[in-house]
Amino acid sequence: MKGLFSKFTHWYFSKDALSYWLVLLMDCLIVIGTSFFVHAMVTSGASTLADFGPLLLTFCAYLVFYLIGFKLRYTYSGVLRYSSFVDLMRLWSATVIAITLIFIVRHTTDIDRYLRPLTWNELLATCVMSTLIMCFVRIMTKYFYDVYFVEASVQRVFIYGVKEGGVALAKSIQAQESKYEVTGFVSDVESDAHHLLMGVKIYANDDKLVSRMRQKNATVLMVSPLKSEAIRNNQQMADALAEAGIKILMYNQQEWDGKSDLRYTHLKEVDVEDLLPRNQIEVDLDAISNVLKGKSILITGAAGSIGSEIVRQVSEFKPSQLVLVDQAETPLHDIRLMMARKFPDIPAETVTASIHHRIHMEMLFEKYKPEYVFHAAAYKHVPMMEDNPGEAVVNNIDGTRIMADLAVKYGVKKFVMVSTDKAVNPTNVMGCSKRICEMYCQSLDKEIKEGKIKGCTEFVTTRFGNVLGSNGSVIPLFKEQLKAGGPLTVTHPDIIRYFMLIPEACKLVLQAGTMGHGGEIFVFDMGKPVRIADLAKRIILLSGATNVEIKYTGLRDGEKLYEELLNKEENTKPSSHPKIKLASVRELGYSEVCSQISKLIEITKNGYDDMGIVRQMKVLVPEFKSKHSKYEVLDKE
């Protein structure tokens, strides 16, 4: 019987809401039925049956007054399953209107001559009882709907954090209609366990957390912004939750100032990059603002992953103008639209051009007179540059040389170049090209400081590893492969990489750029390296997929098993920022660097002789030893 009732309720509530005509008909039948019941109680059942026809006519006549009340109060317009206190009050006010009209009509007309006479006690009892029944029907309809549908769709959640952030999340859930129900708080402090917060129990963050959440049928863990760093650095906790199929919703701490309203609707389901261990990065915003505010700034590679984020962050400091250069038309147009939308007061010139076109670049320097240059333009994909070393020379090396020379010629105060950990002991063309860029900028800065070249430009290089989610990087690739059903491809089981979020990397670029005095190569603390195979496993785990495999494809041309942020012969010195170190690298004289680069350019101009180009690169960077590449034969010469 219970099963049949459950099936009926599911069938009923899965349908559209009842038409208001049916709701009105139901209320009318309740009034008529209640009238017969009360009359039978007041008189006797036999007389009620004997006078059924005249009584029905009488009750229908009095029903007209109820209909007027229903019409005036729109009692039939609501949806029964969503009935509220307001709907119940409308019913009572409608019946008050009805009984008032009956009183007026009975005292001003001779209505009882045409109808069966009813006592006032009978009329009042009918009014009260019928209203109670109509209210009861609405309350029970809402109750069964909540039990069989709403509760089934409500997700029970635990909130990680018992301070301001956690409490704010719980209040936002309780303050409005939500699909979530808070069934527990999680605290790292053992003494908090078993206490109540907002009427909900606090649980300890221990190895029993997952089982407790299962006991409470909780399927979601909401993470307070104040606990984001804690869960990132607690891999055991994150993995246990993911393996149990418990969703983790996080709010980026960088996006919450601790004062503004915190709502559960701002949370998002975590991606793998959200759970990579890392500590919060703080930068001196005032120092950066003092340098960049009101200045003319040129950014190359402005449409790329790093360049576009530098554009966003620099814009926050209100420069006088931005000159944004990139050869990729479509993403640069996206940046143009973003600037118009988010920073309409900042003049932003978007220039579609390649940095190795000297004449075009000089026109930009002459016209806009930039005071700061952030040089992020570069070809970055290792396999592509292995196949096209001439383009690495033309774009990365010659492009950087052109931009650096123009910066000196037009009095740029500071030139900040974005480099890579692949420049350390390079095993591929791309990494070697960036190392040559570092050498050129550093040697040029030294020439200026020694007075051999007239100028005031300070050259600063920033070197870091992979950034999460950048165009063409491993995580977007894994996500695409996952959507296609797999497999996820990893080149080697033991390959590891350093990772950093794009906004974090760009913050450090700005910080290093403002604190450097020229000639430095700043190395960022990238934290602990991550095994790519583990990254793939975690993406599969977070997705909930069970039948996706990982396929090992072998190292690509020029690819290392691990990246280094420093050469073994290089030393580091601390800087004023704990996440930024100063590298002491092998220096080469400016004239020697220029001579070798000129030879590279000459080889490229005379035809794209791949072997000849790479051979010359190895002369300039003797530590460049090719790996898994056709250029390995050159190392044996």
N, C-alpha and C positions, 0 to 999 in steps of 0.2 A: 504493500500500500504506500509505504514511504517512497519507494522507487517511482511509483506512478505519479505521486504528488510532485516529486522532484522533476520528473520529465515534463509534467504539465507546466510548472513554473518556468522551466527553461524555455519551453515552447512559447509561453505567453510573453515573457520578457524579451525574447528574441525578435518579437514582432514590433511593428510600429506602435506608438501610443494610441490609445482608444480615441476615436473621434469624439468631439465635444458633444455631439448629439447623443452618443451612447452613454456618456457620463451623465448628461441631463436625464436621459431615460432611466438610468439606474437610480438616481436620486428620487425621481418621481415614484418609481416602484417601491422604494424604501418608505416614502411618506405614506403611500396607499396601504402598503403591508402593515406598517406600524399603526395606522389608523384602525384597521380591522382588529389587530391584536389588542390594542388598548380598549376598544369597544367591547371585545369579548371578555376582557378582564373586568370591566365596569359592570356589564350586564351578565349575559350567559352565552355560552357558545351556541346553544340551540337557537336563540332569538336572532343571533348574528347571521346564522345560516338562513333562517326563514326570511330575514329582511335583506338578503345579500344585494338584490338589485337596487332598491332605494338607497341602501347604505353606500354602494359604489358610486351612485349618482351624487350623493352628498359629499363623499370624500373627494370626488373629482372636482366638485365645485370649489371646495376649500383649497384644493391643490392649485387652483388658479392664483391664489394669493402667494403661495410658495414660489410659483413660477415667476411672479413679479419680483420677489425677493432675490431669486437666483439670477434673474436678468440684471437687476440693479447692481448686484455684487459680483457678477461674472464667476460664480462658483464652479461652473462647468468648464472654464477655459484652461484650467491648470492640468498638468500631466500628473496622473495619480502617483506614479512611482517617484516623482520628485516633490511630493506634497510637503509643505512647510507649515510652520506656525501661522504664517500669514493666511494660508489657504484655509486653515481651520477657523480662524477668526472671521473670515468671509462667510463661512457656513453659518456661524452663530449670528452674525449680523443679518444675514438673509432671513433666518427664521424669526428673528426679532421683528424685522419688517413685516413678515407674513402674519404673525400673531397680532401686530399692531393694526394692520389692515383689516383683519377679521374682527377685531374689537370695534373698529370704527364702523364697518359695514353692519354689524349686528345691532349697533346702537342707533344707527341712522336709517335703517331699512327694516322691512318685515321679511327678511330672508328665510326665517324658520318656518313660515307658512308653506314654502315650496320644497323644503328639505327636511330630512329627519332631524329633529332637534337633538343637539349635543350639548352636554354640560361644559362649563368652563374648565372644570378639572380634567375632563376628557381631552379638550382641545389643548390645554397646557401640557398635559402628559404626552400627548402625541408629538407636540412641538419639540419637547426636550428629548424624548426617546429617539425620534427620527434623526435629530441632529447628532446625538451620540453615536447612532449606528453609522451615519454618513462619515463622521470623523473616524470611527473605528475602521471602516473599510479603507479609508485613505492611509491611515497609520499602518495597517497590516500590509497593504500593497507596497508601501515604501519599505517596510521591514523585510519582507520576502525578497524584494528587489536587492536590497543591500546585502542580505545573506547569500543569495544565490548568484548575484552578478557583481556587485560592487566589491564585496570582500574577496571574491575570486580574482578580480583584476587588481586589487590593491597589492602593492609590493611592500612587504615588511622590510624595514631597513635598520641597520645599526649605524650609529654615527661615531666616527673615530675622532675623539677630542671632547673634553668636558669643560673647556674654558670658553672664551667669548665666541670663537668661531663655531664650535659645536653647538652651543646654545642658540646662536643666531640661526643656524640651519634648522634646528628643531622648531624654533618659533615660526620660521617662514613656512614650514610644512603645516603646522597647526593653524596658522592664520588664514589659510585659504583652502578651498577644496583641492585636494591633491590625491594622486594615485599612490602616494606613499604613506606608510604608518610607521612611526618610530617605535621600535620594540626593544631597543637597548642602546646604551652608550659604551664606548670602549676607552679605557684609560691605561696609560703606561705606568701609572702610580698604583701600586698594589693596595695601598690604604684606601683608595677610592672605591675599590670593588665592594659590591653588595649594598652600597648606598643608593639612594634614589635621587634622580635629577629630573625635575619637571614630571615627577610621578613615574619615571621609567628607571629600571635598574641599570646600574653601571657594572660592566664586566671587565675583568683584567685582560690585558693584552698578553696572552700566553698561548701555549700549544693547544689549549682546549677551545680557543676562540671559534674555530670553524665548526666544531661539534655543537657549541652553544648556539651559534647562529642557525644551524640546521634544526635544533630542537625548537627554536622560536619561529621556524619557517621563514627566516630572513634570507633574502636573495640578493641584497644590495648592501654595500658598505660605502657610506658617504664620508669623505675625508675632509675634515676642517682644513682651511688654508694654513693654519698653524701647524698642521701635522703632515703637510705634503712632503717635506724633506725627510721626516721620520719614516714614512712608508717607502720612499724611494730607496732609502739606505737599509731597509729591512727586507732583503730579498726572500728570506724564508717565509715571512708573513705574506708578501705579495704572491709568491708562488703557490702557497697553500690555499689562498682565496681563489686564485685562478683555476687551480686543479679541481676545486670544489664547485666550480661554475658560478661563483659569487661575483657579481659585477662590482667594479670599483669605480666610484664617481669622484672626481677631484675638481678642485677649484685652484687655478694657478695663483700661488701666493703673490707673485709679482703683479697680479692684476687687482689685488685687494689691499687697500691702505690701512686696514684695521679700524676704520671709522665709518665708512659708507655702509649702506645696507648690504647684507649678505643673504642671498636667496638661493634656495635649492635649485631653482631654474637655471642658475648660472653654472651649475656643475656640468661636466661632460665625462662620458665614459673614457677611461684611460686608454691611451695607445702605448705601444711598447716603449716609446721614447720618454713617456711620463714616468716610467718606473725604472729607468736606468739610474744607478747610484751616482749622486753628485751632490755637492754642497752648494748652498745659496751663494751667488756671486753678488757682491756689493761693489759699487763704483762711486767715485766722488763726483756726484752730479754737478755740484757747484763749481768745481774746478773745470769740468768739461764745458759748462755753460759760459764761464768767464772767457774761455778761449774761442768758442764757436759762435756765441750770440752776436748778431749783427755783422757777421763776416760773409764774404762771397766764397762759396765752396764748390769745387768741381769733383764729381764722383764718376769714375769710370766703371764699366760693368754694372751700371746702375739698375739694370733689369734682371740681374742674376740673383741667386739665393742670398749671397752675402751682401752684394751691392744694394739690392732693394731694401734690405733690413737696415743697412747703414743710412739710406735715404730717410727711412721712417724715423730712426732714432735721432739723426742730425736735425730733422725738421722740428723735433720737440724743443730744440734749443733756440729756435727763432733766428736762423741765419738771415742775412739781408737778401741773398739770392742763392739759388742752386742751379748748377749746370750739370745735367744728367746725360751721360754719354753711354751708348750701347749700340752694337750693330744688329741686335735682335729687335726687329720693328714691333712685333705684336706685344711681347711682354713690356717693352718700353712704353707702348701706348697705355697699357694697364697701369703703369706707374704714373703716367701723366694724368689719368683719370683719378687715381688715388690721391694725388697731390691736390687736384682741383676740388675733390670732395672733402678731404680731411684738413688740408692746409691751404685754404684759398688765399690767405694773406701773404704767402711766401711766393715771390716770383720764381718760377721753376722752368728753365729752358730744357726741353728734352731734345737731344741731338742724336739722330740715327747716323752713326759713323763708326769707322774702325780706327783704333788708336794708332795704327801704323801708317795712316795717311797724314804725314807731317804738315802739309799745307793746311788741311782742314783743321787739325788740332791747333796750329799756330793762330789761325783766325779766331778760335774760341778763346785762347789765352789773351789775345790782343783786345778782343771785344769785351770780355767779361771780367778780366783781371782777377782771377781767383786768388784768394789769400791762403787757402788750404786745399790740398788735393788728397782724396782717398782713392787709391789705385787698386781696384778689385777686378779689373778686366783681365781675363786669362782663359786660355783653353785648359781644361782641368782633367779630362777623361784620359786615363792612362793608356788603354788600348788604342784609342783614336790617335793619340800623339805618337805611339809606337809606329803606327802605319803612316803617319804624316809628320815626320820630324821637321820638315821645312816650314810647316805652318806654326809649329811650336817656336821656331826661331823668329819668324816674321811677326807673329802676334805677341807672344809672351816676351821674347827678349828684345827685339827691335822696337816693339810697341812701348815697352817700359823705358827703353833708352830715350825714345822720342819724348815721352811725357816728362821724364826726369830732366832732360836738357831744356825743354820749354819752361819747366817750373823754375829753373835757375835763371833763365833769360828774362822771364817776366816777374821776377821778384816774389815768387810764392814763399810764404813763411815756412810752411811745413808740408812735406810730402810723405804720406803714410802708405806703405805698400803692404798688401795682403799676400803672405807667402803660405807655405804648407810644410807639414812634417815630411813630405816626400822629397823635400830638398836636402834632407840629411842622408848622407851616404846613398845618393840616388841610385836606383836600379832601373830607372826608366827615363825616357826622354822628357816627359812632362816634369818630373821632379828635378832633373838636371837643368831644364830651362829656367825653373824658378830659382834654383841656386845661383845661376848666372845673373839673374835679375837682382838677387840679394847682393852679390859681389859688386855689381855695377853701382847700385845706390850707395853702398857703404864706402866704396872707394871714391866716388864723386863727393860725398859728404866730407871725407878726409881732405880732399884737394881744396875744398872751399875753406875749411877750418885752417889749413896751412897757408892760405892766401895764394895758392897757385892758380885757382880759378876764382874770378870775381863773382860774388853772389852772397846771398843771405839765407838760402833755403836749407832747412834741416831735414835730413832723410831718416825716416824711422821705418823699420820692417817689423811686421808682426807675423809670427809663425805658430800655426796650430794645426790640429788634425782634422778628422772628418766632422762635418756638421750634420746633425740629424735632420732628415727630411729634405735635404737640398735636392735640386733637380738632378735626376739620374743617379741618386745615391741608393744605397742598399735597401733602406726601409721602404721607400715608395715602390721599389722593384719587388720586394717580398709581398707587399700588399696587393700588387697587381697579379702576381702569381697565385696568391691565395684566392683572389676572386675567381680566377680561372680554374680553381680546383687543385692547383699544385702541379708538379712538385715545386718546392722552394729550392733554388739552386745556390749552392755555396761552393766556392772554388776549392777549399781545403778544410778538413776537420779542425785543424789547429790554427787557422788564420785568425789574427786578432787585430783590432783597430782601436784607436782612441776616438772618443765621440764627445761632442759638445753641442748644445742647442744653438741654433742660429742667433737668437736674440742675445744669449750669453756671450757668444763669440764676438758679436758686434759691439757689445758693451765694452769688452776688453780691448777691442781695436780702438775705440774712441778714447778709453782711458790711457792706453799706451801712447796713442798719438799725441795726447795733451801733455803727458809727463816726460816724453822723450826730448832730448836736446840735440839729437842728430847723431847718426852713425850707429845707433843701437839696433840689435836684433832681439826683439822681445819674444820670449817663449812662454806660452800659456800653460798653466797647470791643467791638464786635461783629465785629471783623476786617474782611475784605474782603467787599463785597456779591457775591451770587451771581446769575448770570443764570438765570431760571427755565427757559428753554428748554434751557440746558446741563444743568440738574438733571434734566429729563425725559429728555434723551439718555443721561445716565449711568445712570439707573434702567433704561432699556431695555437698555443695554450690559451692566450687571451681571446682568440677568435671563437673558441669552443669547438673547433674542427677536430675530428678524431681520425680521419683517414687521409691526411695530407702528409706526404713523405718529404724528406730532405735529400736532395741529390747532389753529390759531390762531382764537380765538373773538371777539376784540375786548375792549377794556377794559370792566370792569363799572362800574356806577354808583358814583361816588365814588372810583374806584381811580386811584392814581398809577403812573407808570412807575417811579419810584424813591421810596424813603422816606428821610427825613432824621432824624438823631438830634438835630440842633440847628437852630434858626432861624438864618438868615444874620446876624441882628443879635445873636444870643446868642454869648457867649464861654464858654470852659471854663477851669477851673483844675485843676491836678493835685490828686489826693488822696493819702492814704497808701498806696493800692492802685493798682498800675499799670494795672489793667483798669477802674478806676472814676474818672470825671472829674466835676467839680462844675460844673454849668451855671449861668451868670448869665443869668437870664431876665427878661423884662418883668414887672414887678409891678404889681398893681392893689390899691387900698385895699380893706380888708375890707368896709366898709359898701357900697361900690359893687358888689363881687362879690355880696354878699348881696341887694342890691336887684335886680340883674339876674337872679339865680337865682330869686328869689321871683316875678318876672314870668314866667319860664319855667314855673314850677310852676303858676302861675295860668292860663296859656294852656292847659296840658295838662289841668287840672281842668275847664275850661270846654268841653272837647271837643277831640278830637284833630285840631287844625288843623295839618297838616304844614307848610304854607308859613309860617304864623304862628310856629310853634315854631322852625323853622330861621332865619327872619328875626331872631328875638330872639337866637338863638345867635350870629349874625354880628355883632350889636351888641356882645356881650360879648367875642367873639374876632374882631376885624376882619380878621385874616390868614386867616380861614377862607374860602377860595375854592373853590366846588364844581367838581368835574370830572366830565364824563360823567354828569351828573345833571340831573334836572328842576329842581333848585334853582339852576342857573346863572343863571336869569332874575333871581334876587334880587340877584346881584352887579352887575346893570346898573341897579338902582334908584337 
